[in-house]
Amino acid sequence: MKKWTRLGAAILTLTLCLVFGGLLLNCMKSMEERAYDLSLIWAGEAMPEGWAYDQKGWTVFTQEGEAVTELAPDGFGGFDRLTEPGQTFYFSRVLSEEVDSPTLRLDTGNSAVTVFLDGAVLYTDCPELDNRIGDLHLPMLEWCREEPVLVTLPRNYQGKTLTIAQSTDPSGSEQAEPTMTVWPCAVTLYCGYAYESELVAESFQAAVPAALFFAAMVLLLALFAAQTFRGKPDLGTLCGALLAFFWLARQLDLSLFPNVPLGPLPVDVAGLARELSFTLLLVFLASRMTGWRRVVICFCAGVQGAAVAVNVAMQMMERLTLDLALAVPAISLAGLAAALICLTANGRLAAWISILIISREFIISGFRLVAADNRVVIAANYWGKFKTTFQIIMVCLMIVNIESLNMLTQIIMWIAVILTIVSLIDYIVKNKGVLFDGKI
């Protein structure tokens, strides 16, 4: 009975983690900024070179009651055969384009418009009129709009018929007589929430990791304080708290410090926090090892710490070279590889997982070396950040080796493996141009 209870609790925990994790990942992804120009005429006054007429699925017509008269295109975005000056005309098409947060932008000038979707009114300049297709007689506006009309479409807009009613000038102008040719206004379908969505996604990308690191730091410091009061302080707990602090500092430097007027800092805080976290990880690992393994890990930690110190000194003296900047992450990679190899030697980590993680790091390092030779910087994306976070948590849990946390350790390990593969594929797909063209 206890076995089934534990299994049910583990499945419930994993399901809740996946659901809420998926929701957070969805919030961290911005909407795609996509736009479709559905206009029948070119933008601007002069016809662009190479412009060709495309009706783009529109049907332009007049309608009085049930009587429909289709207008004839003149090949330049205009349509003829109005029966009388000032007659309201319609242009209609089925919407098949897909965008997030669908929004219509109409450049109408001084023409009044009414927008229908499958016959239902979405927008009108004249709410006092009988806004039904075939019964509209829209007047011209007494002013010229300086801003376009924005109309939000429902999410299930695809496959529905968009119809726009537009007024025409019955009196012409001072320079011209009334014309029987009409010009449908410019129409653009685009993602109306793209900018705000990107701001929300960037906020979540900064806040979620920072909150996790802060919570881990507070819990580990509280645990270390409790251990100290009992007279049994654990160096590994303190290393874990400092590790969480360094990653919190790195996250704040990447997201908050660029927007805070602190002035130019003499060192790269994000890079320093990342490298020191690897040093702490090696110290933590050495505290749990014995014999020759402890000697090897202590040596790696010493080399890593010395490299970080030299890196900081060179930055402060503004003598940092490209070779040194690339050497420090390589030493960190060697430290991570040493930790994984020791865990594999102790039988706590499968060999193929160590090979996968180390191979991924070497491949990405190769990409960055090639990019650096071409003066191209490959920035880390959030897949890589999540991968690193879960790998560090996995290594720490395996070093501590607490039996009651075995289930959690296995879950973290598989998440780290999946993120390692996903981040590798993402890097290769997005940066393959570095190998072939020398640019992203």
C-alpha positions in Angstrom: 0.0 0.0 0.0 2.8 2.4 0.9 4.5 1.6 -2.5 1.4 2.6 -4.4 0.9 5.7 -2.2 4.5 6.8 -3.0 4.1 6.1 -6.7 0.8 8.1 -6.8 2.4 11.0 -4.9 5.4 11.0 -7.3 3.1 10.9 -10.4 0.9 13.8 -8.9 4.0 15.8 -8.1 5.5 15.3 -11.6 2.2 16.2 -13.3 1.8 19.4 -11.3 5.4 20.3 -12.1 5.0 19.7 -15.8 1.7 21.6 -15.9 2.9 24.7 -14.1 6.3 24.5 -15.7 4.6 24.4 -19.1 2.5 27.5 -18.2 5.7 29.4 -17.1 7.5 28.4 -20.3 4.5 29.6 -22.3 4.6 33.0 -20.5 8.3 33.2 -21.3 7.7 32.9 -25.0 6.6 36.0 -26.9 4.1 36.1 -29.6 5.4 36.0 -33.2 5.5 39.4 -34.8 3.9 38.5 -38.1 2.0 40.9 -40.5 0.1 40.4 -43.8 -0.5 43.3 -46.2 -4.0 42.7 -47.6 -4.1 46.0 -49.4 -5.1 46.3 -53.1 -2.9 49.3 -53.8 0.7 50.2 -53.1 1.8 52.3 -50.1 2.8 55.8 -50.8 2.1 58.2 -53.7 4.3 56.8 -56.4 3.9 53.3 -57.8 6.9 51.2 -56.7 9.1 49.7 -59.4 8.0 46.2 -60.3 4.6 46.5 -58.6 2.0 44.1 -60.0 -1.7 44.1 -59.3 -2.9 41.3 -57.0 -6.5 41.1 -55.9 -5.6 38.9 -52.9 -8.9 37.1 -52.7 -11.0 40.3 -52.3 -14.4 40.7 -53.9 -15.5 44.3 -54.4 -19.2 45.0 -54.8 -22.1 47.2 -54.1 -25.3 45.9 -52.5 -28.8 47.4 -52.1 -31.0 45.0 -50.2 -30.4 41.6 -51.8 -29.2 43.0 -55.1 -25.4 42.6 -55.4 -23.4 44.3 -58.2 -19.7 43.2 -58.5 -17.3 46.1 -59.4 -14.7 45.7 -62.1 -11.0 46.1 -61.2 -9.0 48.6 -63.3 -5.7 46.8 -62.6 -4.3 49.6 -60.4 -6.2 49.0 -57.2 -9.3 50.9 -58.2 -12.8 49.5 -59.1 -15.4 50.9 -61.5 -19.2 50.6 -62.1 -20.6 52.6 -59.2 -24.2 53.4 -60.1 -24.2 56.8 -58.4 -21.6 59.1 -56.7 -21.4 58.7 -52.9 -22.6 55.1 -53.0 -21.3 52.8 -50.2 -19.3 49.9 -51.5 -18.1 46.7 -49.8 -15.0 44.5 -50.2 -14.9 41.0 -48.8 -12.6 38.0 -48.5 -12.1 34.9 -46.4 -9.4 35.2 -43.8 -7.0 32.3 -43.9 -3.8 33.9 -42.6 -2.7 32.9 -39.1 -1.4 35.4 -36.5 -1.4 35.7 -32.7 -3.6 38.3 -31.2 -5.2 39.2 -34.7 -5.7 42.9 -35.3 -6.7 44.8 -38.4 -5.2 48.1 -39.3 -7.3 50.2 -41.8 -5.9 53.4 -43.3 -9.2 55.0 -44.2 -8.4 58.8 -44.5 -11.7 60.7 -44.4 -13.9 57.7 -45.4 -16.3 56.2 -42.9 -16.1 52.4 -42.5 -17.9 49.5 -40.9 -16.2 46.2 -40.4 -18.1 42.8 -40.4 -16.9 39.3 -39.6 -19.4 36.7 -40.9 -22.0 39.5 -41.0 -21.5 40.5 -37.3 -20.4 44.1 -36.7 -16.9 44.5 -35.2 -16.5 48.2 -35.7 -18.4 51.2 -37.2 -17.9 54.9 -37.5 -21.6 55.4 -37.6 -23.3 53.4 -34.8 -26.6 55.4 -35.3 -27.1 53.8 -38.8 -28.7 50.5 -39.7 -25.4 48.6 -39.8 -26.4 45.7 -42.0 -24.7 44.6 -45.2 -26.9 46.0 -48.0 -28.6 48.6 -45.9 -25.7 51.0 -45.2 -25.3 54.5 -46.6 -22.1 55.7 -45.0 -21.3 59.4 -45.1 -17.8 60.9 -45.6 -16.1 62.1 -42.4 -15.7 65.8 -41.8 -12.1 65.3 -40.9 -9.2 63.3 -42.1 -8.0 60.6 -39.7 -4.3 61.0 -38.7 -4.2 57.5 -37.1 -5.4 54.2 -38.7 -8.4 52.4 -37.4 -7.5 49.3 -35.3 -10.0 46.5 -35.1 -9.3 43.4 -32.8 -10.5 40.1 -34.3 -11.7 37.1 -32.3 -9.3 34.2 -31.9 -11.5 32.0 -34.1 -11.4 34.4 -37.0 -9.7 32.0 -39.5 -12.1 30.7 -42.1 -14.6 33.5 -41.5 -15.5 36.2 -44.1 -14.2 39.7 -43.5 -16.4 42.4 -45.1 -15.6 46.1 -45.0 -18.1 48.8 -45.9 -16.6 52.1 -47.1 -18.1 55.4 -48.0 -17.3 57.4 -51.1 -17.3 61.1 -51.8 -20.5 62.2 -53.5 -19.3 65.7 -54.3 -15.8 65.1 -55.6 -13.2 67.9 -54.9 -12.3 71.3 -56.0 -10.0 69.9 -58.6 -12.1 67.0 -59.8 -15.6 65.9 -60.6 -17.3 63.0 -58.7 -15.8 59.7 -59.9 -17.4 56.3 -60.4 -14.1 54.6 -59.4 -13.6 53.5 -55.8 -10.4 52.7 -54.0 -10.6 50.3 -51.1 -8.6 51.4 -48.1 -5.3 49.8 -47.1 -5.8 46.7 -44.9 -3.1 45.0 -42.8 -3.6 41.9 -40.6 -0.9 41.7 -37.9 -0.2 40.6 -34.3 -1.5 43.5 -32.2 0.0 42.3 -28.9 3.5 41.4 -30.2 5.4 44.3 -28.4 3.6 43.9 -25.1 4.0 40.1 -25.3 7.7 40.5 -25.8 7.9 42.7 -22.7 6.0 40.2 -20.6 8.2 37.3 -21.9 11.4 39.2 -21.1 10.0 39.9 -17.6 9.2 36.3 -16.9 12.6 35.2 -18.3 14.3 37.4 -15.8 11.9 37.0 -12.8 11.4 33.2 -12.8 15.0 32.1 -12.6 15.8 35.0 -10.1 12.9 33.9 -7.9 14.1 30.3 -8.0 17.7 31.2 -7.1 16.6 33.5 -4.3 14.3 30.8 -2.8 17.1 28.2 -3.0 19.6 30.6 -1.4 17.3 31.5 1.5 16.4 27.8 2.2 20.1 26.7 2.1 21.2 29.6 4.3 18.5 28.7 6.8 19.6 25.1 6.7 23.2 26.0 7.2 22.3 28.3 10.2 20.3 25.4 11.7 23.3 23.1 11.2 25.6 25.6 12.8 23.4 26.0 15.9 23.5 22.2 16.2 27.2 22.2 16.0 27.3 20.3 12.7 27.9 22.9 10.0 28.0 21.4 6.5 30.4 23.0 3.9 28.3 21.6 1.1 25.2 23.5 2.3 27.1 26.8 2.4 28.5 26.1 -1.1 25.0 25.5 -2.4 23.8 28.8 -0.9 26.7 30.7 -2.4 26.1 29.0 -5.7 22.5 30.1 -5.7 23.7 33.7 -4.8 26.1 33.8 -7.7 23.5 32.7 -10.1 21.0 35.2 -8.7 23.7 37.9 -9.2 24.3 36.7 -12.7 20.5 36.9 -13.5 20.2 40.3 -12.0 23.2 41.6 -13.9 21.8 40.3 -17.2 18.2 41.7 -16.7 18.3 44.5 -14.1 21.7 46.2 -14.0 21.6 47.3 -17.6 18.6 49.4 -16.7 20.0 50.8 -13.4 22.2 53.9 -13.6 25.2 52.4 -11.7 27.7 53.5 -14.2 30.1 51.1 -16.1 31.3 48.2 -13.9 35.0 47.3 -14.0 34.2 43.5 -14.4 31.7 41.4 -16.2 29.4 40.5 -13.3 27.4 37.9 -15.1 30.6 36.1 -16.4 32.2 36.3 -13.0 29.2 34.8 -11.2 29.0 32.0 -13.7 32.7 31.1 -13.3 32.7 31.3 -9.5 29.6 29.1 -9.4 31.7 26.4 -11.2 34.5 26.9 -8.7 32.0 26.4 -5.8 30.6 23.4 -7.5 34.1 21.8 -7.6 34.7 22.7 -3.9 31.4 21.1 -3.0 32.3 18.0 -5.0 35.7 17.8 -3.4 34.2 18.0 0.1 32.2 14.8 -0.7 35.1 12.8 -2.3 38.0 10.9 -0.8 41.4 9.7 -1.9 42.7 10.5 -5.4 39.3 11.8 -6.5 39.5 14.6 -3.9 43.0 15.5 -5.0 41.9 15.7 -8.7 38.8 17.8 -7.9 40.8 20.1 -5.6 43.4 20.6 -8.3 40.6 21.5 -10.8 39.0 23.9 -8.3 42.4 25.6 -7.7 43.0 26.0 -11.5 39.5 27.3 -12.0 39.8 29.8 -9.2 43.2 31.0 -10.4 41.8 31.4 -13.9 38.9 33.4 -12.6 41.2 35.6 -10.5 43.4 36.3 -13.5 40.4 37.1 -15.6 39.0 39.6 -13.1 42.5 41.3 -12.8 42.9 41.6 -16.5 39.4 43.0 -16.9 40.0 45.6 -14.2 43.3 46.6 -15.9 41.5 46.6 -19.3 43.9 44.1 -20.7 41.6 41.2 -21.3 42.3 39.4 -24.6 40.0 37.3 -26.7 42.1 34.1 -26.0 41.8 34.6 -22.2 38.1 35.4 -22.4 37.6 32.1 -24.2 40.0 30.1 -22.0 38.1 30.7 -18.7 34.8 29.0 -20.0 37.0 26.2 -21.3 38.5 25.6 -17.8 34.9 25.7 -16.4 34.0 23.0 -18.9 36.9 20.9 -17.7 35.7 21.3 -14.2 32.2 20.2 -15.1 33.6 17.2 -17.0 35.7 16.2 -14.0 32.6 16.3 -11.8 30.6 14.2 -14.2 33.4 11.7 -14.6 33.7 11.3 -10.8 29.9 10.7 -10.5 30.1 8.1 -13.3 33.1 6.4 -11.6 31.1 6.2 -8.3 28.2 4.6 -10.2 25.7 7.5 -9.5 25.5 8.7 -13.2 25.2 6.7 -16.4 28.2 7.0 -18.6 26.1 7.9 -21.7 24.6 10.9 -19.9 28.1 12.2 -19.0 29.2 11.7 -22.6 26.1 13.5 -23.9 26.5 16.5 -21.6 30.3 16.8 -22.2 29.9 16.4 -26.0 27.2 19.1 -26.1 29.5 21.5 -24.3 32.4 20.8 -26.7 30.1 21.3 -29.7 28.8 24.6 -28.4 32.3 25.7 -27.5 33.4 24.9 -31.0 30.6 27.0 -32.4 31.6 30.0 -30.2 35.3 29.7 -31.2 34.4 29.8 -34.9 32.0 32.7 -34.2 34.7 34.6 -32.3 37.2 34.3 -35.2 34.5 36.0 -37.3 33.8 38.7 -34.6 30.3 37.2 -34.0 28.9 36.8 -30.5 26.6 33.9 -29.9 24.4 34.8 -26.9 23.0 32.2 -24.5 19.3 31.6 -24.9 16.9 30.6 -22.2 17.1 26.9 -23.2 20.8 27.0 -22.4 20.2 28.8 -19.1 17.6 26.2 -18.0 20.0 23.4 -19.1 22.8 24.7 -16.9 20.6 25.3 -13.9 19.2 21.7 -14.0 22.6 20.2 -14.6 24.0 22.0 -11.5 21.0 20.9 -9.4 21.5 17.3 -10.7 25.2 17.2 -9.8 24.5 18.7 -6.3 21.8 16.2 -5.6 23.9 13.3 -6.8 26.8 14.4 -4.7 24.6 14.8 -1.5 23.1 11.4 -2.3 20.1 11.6 0.1 18.0 8.5 -0.2 14.7 10.3 0.3 15.5 12.6 -2.6 16.3 9.8 -5.1 13.0 10.2 -6.9 13.6 14.0 -7.2 17.2 13.4 -8.3 16.0 11.1 -11.1 13.4 13.6 -12.3 15.9 16.4 -12.3 18.4 14.2 -14.2 16.0 13.4 -17.0 14.9 17.1 -17.2 18.6 18.0 -17.5 19.1 15.3 -20.3 16.1 16.6 -22.3 17.2 20.2 -21.9 20.7 19.3 -23.0 19.4 17.8 -26.2 16.9 20.5 -26.9 19.4 23.3 -26.3 22.0 21.6 -28.5 19.5 21.4 -31.4 18.3 25.0 -30.8 21.9 26.3 -30.9 22.7 24.3 -34.1 19.6 25.4 -36.0 19.9 29.1 -35.0 23.6 29.4 -35.5 24.4 27.0 -38.5 25.2 30.1 -40.5 28.4 30.6 -38.4 29.9 27.4 -39.9 28.9 28.1 -43.5 28.8 31.9 -43.9 30.8 33.1 -40.9 27.7 34.9 -39.5 24.4 34.2 -37.7 
